[in-house]
Amino acid sequence: MEVLGQCSTTKARFGKLSLPHQVVDTPVFMPVGTQGTL
């Protein structure tokens, strides 16, 4: 993972995650589906 920026106050970061098939910009919103939400 390549960190492109970081907040000095909160330490929040953003960057790029290189996978074999694509590059993913972070942070990423990933909704999680469980049996309770379906």
Secondary structure, DSSP 4 states (H G I P E B T S, - for coil): -EEEEE-TTT--EEEEEE-SS-EEEES-------TTT-
